[in-house]
Amino acid sequence: MVYGEQKARVTYDNILRFCDDPDVIDPIRFLREREVVHYQRFGENLRILTDKLDSKNFYAFNPAFDKKCFDKGKI
């Protein structure tokens, strides 16, 4: 996901570098700014998610829980 936003931002930067038409430049600037905001929001949500991974109620990524499930499968 992050790669997509970064690639789009670089593409918009390249378009802006070579374009001199104001009717093209304004929407491309808007789209570039939107990609920057998407990148920031993704980073914020990733931080929130990783903070909550330590919660005892979040068992989907709990290694101790996974180990118990895999050990039962070996019996």
Sequence and secondary structure as in RCSB ss.txt:
>XXXX:A:sequence
MVYGEQKARVTYDNILRFCDDPDVIDPIRFLREREVVHYQRFGENLRILTDKLDSKNFYAFNPAFDKKCFDKGKI
>XXXX:A:secstr
 HHHHHHHHHHHHHHHHH   HHHHHHHHHHHHHHHHHHHHHHHHHHHHHHHTT TT  TT HHHHHHHHHHHH 
